[in-house]
Amino acid sequence: MASDLFDKAGVSFDAARPLVEAIVDNAFELGPRNALTGPVARGDIETVRTQIEALEDTRWQASFRDFVRATAMVAERQSQFSSLTDGHA
């Protein structure tokens, strides 16, 4: 999925390597909850809604909803994002 999305955006998959490495390093250094960044960690439900809608492939939408659900659990924001994740498994 990530490779396909990078291709659609015109970005080389290899260009993601430094970002992925930084994410993994932060997770081990800070712990999963403290390393979270992005709209779920901030509680920005409208950005997440827009991201889901931007995914044209419904299989990607389902996978992304699962990712949001899991991230919301780590961020202790399950109830805030349940309207986007519940009933869409």
C-alpha positions in Angstrom: 0.0 0.0 0.0 2.7 2.5 1.0 4.6 1.8 -2.2 1.5 2.3 -4.4 0.7 5.6 -2.6 4.2 6.9 -3.0 4.1 6.1 -6.7 0.8 7.9 -7.1 2.3 10.9 -5.3 5.3 10.8 -7.6 7.7 10.1 -4.7 10.3 7.3 -4.8 9.6 4.6 -2.2 13.3 4.8 -1.2 12.8 8.4 -0.3 10.7 7.2 2.7 13.6 5.3 4.3 14.9 8.2 6.5 11.3 8.9 7.6 10.6 5.3 8.5 14.0 5.0 10.3 13.3 8.1 12.3 9.8 6.8 13.3 11.3 3.4 14.5 14.1 5.2 16.4 11.6 7.5 18.1 9.4 4.6 19.1 12.3 2.8 20.8 13.7 5.9 22.3 10.5 7.6 23.5 8.1 4.7 23.8 5.1 4.1 21.5 2.7 6.7 23.0 5.3 9.5 23.3 6.6 8.9 19.8 3.1 9.4 18.2 2.7 12.4 15.9 0.2 13.3 13.4 -3.6 13.9 13.3 -4.6 11.0 15.5 -2.2 12.0 18.2 -3.4 15.6 18.0 -7.1 14.6 17.9 -7.6 16.1 14.5 -10.6 14.1 13.3 -11.3 16.3 10.2 -7.8 15.7 8.8 -8.2 11.9 9.3 -11.6 12.0 7.7 -10.1 13.9 4.7 -7.3 11.3 4.5 -9.8 8.4 4.4 -11.9 10.1 1.7 -8.7 10.8 -0.4 -8.0 7.1 -0.6 -9.7 5.9 -3.8 -9.3 2.2 -3.2 -11.8 1.0 -0.6 -9.4 -1.8 0.5 -6.9 1.0 1.4 -9.7 2.8 3.2 -10.4 -0.3 5.3 -6.7 -0.7 6.1 -6.3 2.9 6.9 -9.3 2.8 9.3 -7.7 -0.2 11.0 -4.5 1.8 11.3 -6.4 4.8 12.8 -8.2 2.5 15.2 -4.9 1.0 16.4 -3.2 4.4 16.6 -6.2 5.9 18.5 -5.9 3.1 21.1 -2.2 3.9 21.7 -3.1 7.6 21.9 -6.0 6.8 24.2 -8.4 8.6 21.8 -10.6 5.6 20.8 -13.9 7.3 21.6 -12.9 10.4 19.6 -12.2 8.4 16.4 -14.9 5.7 16.8 -17.2 7.4 14.3 -14.5 6.9 11.6 -13.5 3.4 12.6 -16.4 1.5 14.0 -18.6 -0.5 11.7 -16.1 -0.3 8.8 -14.0 -3.4 9.4 
